[in-house]
Amino acid sequence: MRVSVFGLGYVGCVSAACLAGKGHEVIGVDVNQVKVDLVNDGKAPVVEERIGELIAEVVGSGALRATRDVREAIMESEMSLICVGTPSEPNGSLCTTYLERVTEEIGAALAERGGRHTVVFRSTMLPGTCTNLLIPILEKYVGGTAGVDFGVAVNPEFLREGTSVRDFFDPPKTVVGELDPASGDAVLALYEGLPGEVFRVPVATAEAIKYADNAFHGLKIGFANELGAVCQALGVDSHQVMDVFLADRKLNISPAYLRPGFAFGGSCLPKDLRSLVHAARRADVSVPILSHVLPSNAAHLERAVELVERAGKRRVGLFGLSFKPGTDDLRESPLVELAERLFGKGYDLKIHDAHVSLSRLLGANREYVETRLPHLAQLLADSVDEVLEHAEVCLVGTRDPAVLSALPHGGDPLLIDLIHLPDADVRRAEPGYMGLAW
């Protein structure tokens, strides 16, 4: 394929060289004449493992050249990869100035070029940027419709500086946010033969995936460093702790707990986080990530309360009460906390949990409920139907088959989904359904 790559920084330079190495005919474009001259001389404008030898090879073979002329690059390519920077503004917001400028220039050139051309955004940008900002710019300058007169896709990169050439040829995944199937097909043709799973997703999903990755990477590093500091203060070998932690592939290094759902609770997580943070404070160790996990959890529960308030109804039903399905353990259950909040706000509440019967609650369970929700007896319903008949708004916090099979469609009562129901994707298109975080 004939490809133009806009922006010859780390991502653009590596993308251009690696695509040329795969046999594509590539034109690199940059406003910086020094970078353009370096590439045309067969030299890398960035310091990176293997990039120098690769650029020398592909420039020497004629597969890669560079220019400052946007029009020339567009006229001589069938696809453009946009790899310009999206730095932070002083207030932390995303700077899209360079993206907008290059999109305008490409759009003006495409208006003159004619024929099908696919514009692929590889720069990191927030969800909605492509659809709400960049596509309108292209349509204005081209005088046509995206997905019809020209293609558009978002193709985030997952290249680590220092190993980016290796990562290009052995990617963890390939993600294509396609405006239309033809655009997605064109992008995937670039990477034909590369390993790794391929995901064809909506444009905004592709934009968000890059942020999910980087936020989690930062979270992992911060978590490991904070735990290391606490361990050091307590005289524990932090690397030995993490060696054992990483060996657990069932819970720790796995998909476990990484699906958006309701708040956590129970007899372990809240108390253990509190005690660890307290120990860190006593040792004078700052742990801002760990100390904000429980406040973050409380904020997530508050979102459920806000959804009920937004519904504007007074009769509320709640399915589920224990902190974990299939048990009657109510200790620090977020559903008990939610019930307490709603009851305290004056909502007419009915609750059903097939595993919770006040007469059977014993010990710490009974003591906890009598302290946190002393009116539980008058709130509990014996059946699913009793809750549904009562409620104008139903919160679903359980995957009990009896509950799932009885949930109505059509918006009466309104459903607030706390767990991502098995048919959530279908229900999202229906009136009267609200997902907590989806």
N, C-alpha and C positions, 0 to 999 in steps of 0.2 A: 504494500500500500504506500501511497505518497502522503506523508504526514508532516505537518508543521507543529512545532513545539514552542509555545510562547513563554518566555522566562527561562533563563539559563542559570538559575541558582542550583541548589543541591537537587531538588526534585526534577526540575526541567532538564538539567544537564545529564543526570543519570537516566531519565526516561528517554531522552533523545538518543543517547549513546547506545543504550540497551536495545531500543527498538531498531536502530540501524544495525546492531549486531545480530538481530533476528532476521535481517534481510529486507526490512522496509527502507524506503527512500525518505530521508528525514531532513527537514530544514529547521534549524534552530533560529529563534527570533528573540532579540533582546535590545533594549534601548541603549545599553552600555556597549560602546564601540570596542572597549578593551576586551570584554568577554567574547564578542563576535570575532575579533581578530585572533584571540587565543584559540578558539575552536577551529577556525579556518587554517590555523598553523598546526593543527593536530595536537593541541595542548589543552589540558583541562582547566577550566576557570575555577574549579573547587578542588580542595584536597580531600581525597576519598580513596579507599582501598580499591585497586584494580581499574579506576576510572581513567587514569592517564594512559595506560596501555590500550584500553578499549577505544578511547577517542582517537588515538594515533592510528589505530587499525582501521576504524570505520571512515575516518576522514581520508586516509590514504586510499581506500577502496572506492571512494566517491559516494558512499552511502549516507554521509552526513556532511552538511555545510551549514553556515550561519549567515544571517543577514539582519539588518535593522529595518528592512523594508517590509512592512506588513502586507501591502498589496502584492508584492512579488511572492511572498510565502503563500498567501491564500490562492493566488492564481495557479500555483504549481503544486497544490495539494488537494486531497479529497477529504481530509480530516484535520482538525486543529485541536491540540491538547493545550489547555490553559493551565500554566503552572506558576503564575505570578504570586507574589507574597500577599498574605492577608494578616498584617501585624495588628497588634493591639493599639487602640487609641489610648490617650492618657487616662480616660475614665474606665478602661477595661473593655470597652465595646470593640467589635470587630471593624477594622478598617477595610472598606471595599473599594477604595479609590482606584487602586491599580486594576482590580477586576473590572470595574466599570469602564475605565479608560480603554483597556485592551478589547473589551467587548464592543465598544463603540467603533473602534478601528476595524475590527474583524467584520462587524455588520456592514460598514460602509464598503469594504472590499468585496463582501459577498454580493451586495447589490449590483456590483459591476460584473462579477464573475459569472453568475448564472449556473444552473446545474445543481445537483444534490451535493451538499457539503455537510459534514457532521461536526458540530462544535462540542468538545468534550471538556468539562471543567474538572480539573484535577486538584485545584487549590482547595484548601480547607475552608469551608464556609458554613454558616449556621443554616439549619433547616428553613426553607422558604426563600433563601437568597436567590437561588436559580430561578424559581418559578415567579417570584414577586418582583425581582429586581433585574436580573440579567436577561431573561427571555423577552420581557417587554422592550429592553434596549435593542436586542437583536431584531425583533419584529419591526421596531420603528425604523432602524437604519436599513434593513434588508427590504422592507416593504412587503413582507410575506408572513406566513404563519409557521411557527415552530412545529415540527413534527409532520409538516406537509411540504413546505418549500425548502426547508433545511432541517437537519437533525440536531438534537440536543441530548446530551447525556452527562451524568456526573459519575466520575470514576476516581474515588479517593485512593490515595496511595498509602501503602503500609511499609515504607522504607525507613530503616534506621540509619542515621548518619554513622559512618564507619563500616557498615556492612550492607550499604544500599544496593550495590550491584548484585551481590549474592541474594539479597531479598527480592530483587526484581525477577531474577530467574528461578527463585524458589519461594514464591509468595505464600503467606499463611492463608490467604484467600484472595479471590478477585471479586470485587463488588462493582456492579454497573447499575446506576440509577437511570432508567431509560424513560424518556418522554414517550417514545413509541418503539415498537419491536425492531424496526429497521435500524434505528439509532443504536439499540443494544447489540444487534447482530454485528454492526460495523465495529463497535468497540471490542467485542469479544474476538473478532478476527485478528486484531492486533496481537492478542496474547495466545493465539492458538498453539497448543503443544506445551504450555507451561503447566506445572502441577498445581495442586490445591483446589479446594472447592470453589465453585462459581455461584454467585448470588445475583440474580436479576430482580431488582426491587424498584419501588417508586423512587422518584428523584429525591424527595425529602428524606426518605429512609436512608438513602446512600449518604446524604449530607450528615445525618445524625450519627451514623455508624462510626465515622471517624472521631467524633467527640466522645462517644461511648468508650472507644478504645483508649483514647488518650487520657480521659478522666480516670478510667480504671487503672491505667498504668501509673498515673500519679498517685492514686489512692493506695496502690500496692506498695509503692516505694515509701510513701509516708507512713503506712501501717508498719512495715518492717523496721523502719528507722525509729519510730516511737516505741515499738515493742523492744527493740534493741536497747534503747536508752533506759527503759524501765528495768529490763533484765540486768543491765550493767549496774544500776543503782542497788539492785537487790542481790548482787553477787552471783548471778546466773549466767552461764555461757549462752548468749543469744543465738549464736550460729548452731549450737547443738539443738536448741529449742526449735529453730526454724527447719533444721534438717528433718526432725520428726514431724513437724507440721506439714512440710511439703510431701512427705511420704504418704499422707492420707489423700488418696485419689477419689474417695467416695464422697466426702463432704468438703474438704478444704480446696483442693485443686480440681474442680469439677463444676458442672452446671448447677449444683445444689445452691439454693438461696439466691440465685441470680435471675429470677423471673419477677417482674413487678407484681405485687400483690398487696396484702394488708400488712399492718404493723406487726412486729414480733412481740412475743411475751413469754410467759412460762416461768418455771421455777429456777432456770439456769441463766439464760442470757442477760436479763436485766440486772440480777444481783451480782453476777460475775463481772460485768462491765463496771458497775458502781464500785465494787471492791478494788478492781485493778486501777481505776482512775484515782480512787482515794489513796491507794498505796503510792501511786506516782506523785501525788501532791505532797504526801508525807516525806517522800524522798526528794522533794523540790525538783521534780522532772516535769517539764511542760509537755503535755500530750493533747494538743488541740484537736486532732482527728478523733482519738478515742473518747475524749471528753464531750464530743459533740454527737456521738452516735445515738445516745438516748434522747437528746433534744431533737435530733432528726427524726427519730422514730415517733416521738410525740407530735411533731409537725405533720407527719403522714396520717396519723389518727385524726388530727384536726381537719384534714381534707375531707374525711368522711362526714364529720359533723357539718362542715360547710355545705356539702352536697345536699344534706337533709334540709338545712336552712334555706338553701336556694330553691328547693322544691316548693316551699311555701305551704306544706300540708302539716296537719297536727297529728293524725293517726299513723303511727309508725310500727312496722313489724321488723323483727330481727331474727334471722335464721342463723343459729350457731352461737355458742357462748364459751365453750372450752377453748383453751389456747391452741390445742392441736386436735385435728379430727380423730374420732374414734376413742377419745378419752373423756373423762369427766373432770380433768384437772383445770381448775379455774384460777389458779394462782397467777397473778399478774397477767391474766388474759387481756389482750387489747379489746376483745369483744365485751368483756365485763366493763372495762373502762369506757368504751363507747356507750354501752347501755346506761352507765352511771351518768355520763355527760348529757345524754338525751333526756333521761328522766329528770335530771336536775334542771334542765331548761324547760320543763313543763310539757314535754311531748307525751301523748297517750300511747304508751309502748306495750307491745306484746312480743314475747320471745319464745322461740321453740328450739330446743336442742334435744334430740332423741336420747342422748347419753347423760343428760343432766336432770336429775330429779332431786328436789330439795330434801326429800325424806331419806335419800340414800347418801347424801353428802356427809362425810366424816372428817374429823381431825382438822388439819390445816386448811383443807378445802372449805369446810363449813365455816371456820373462823374467818377466812378471808372474805367470803361472800357476806357474812353477817356484818362485817366491818364496812365493806365497800358498797354493797347493794342489799341493804336490809329489807327492801321491799320486793325481793326477788319472787317470793311466793305468789304475790298478786300479779306479777308480770308474766310468769311462765304460762304457756299455752300447751295443752295436751296433744295438739295435732297441727300439722302443716295447714290444713284447711281453716282452722280457727284463726291463725295469723293472717292468712290471705283474705278472709272475710272481714277482718278488722281493719287492715292496713290500707292507707292511701299511698304510702311509700314503703317499700320493702328493701331492707339491706340484706344481702346474701353473703354470709361469711362461712359457709360450709359446703362441702361437696357431697353431702348425704344424698344418695340416689332418690330417696323419697321426696326430698325437697326439690332437686333438679327436675324431676319428672313432672312436678306439680306447678312449676313456675309458668305463669301465663305469658303470652305474647300480646303486643298491641298497646301497652301503656297503661293498663289498669289492673293492679296498681303500678305505680312507677317502680322500676327496679334500679337499685344502686348496687352494682357488682363490686364486691371487695376482694374477690379471689380469681378473677378472670375465668368466667364460666366456660365450660367446654364448647358452647355454641356462641361465645362472645362475639366472634367476627360476624356472625349472622345477625345477632341482636343489635349490633352497633348501627345497622341501617334501619332499625325499627324505632318508632316513637316510644318515648317513655323509658329508654334504657340509658343509664349513665355508668361508665366504668370509672373506677377510682383513679387509675393512672394510665389509661389506654383509650 
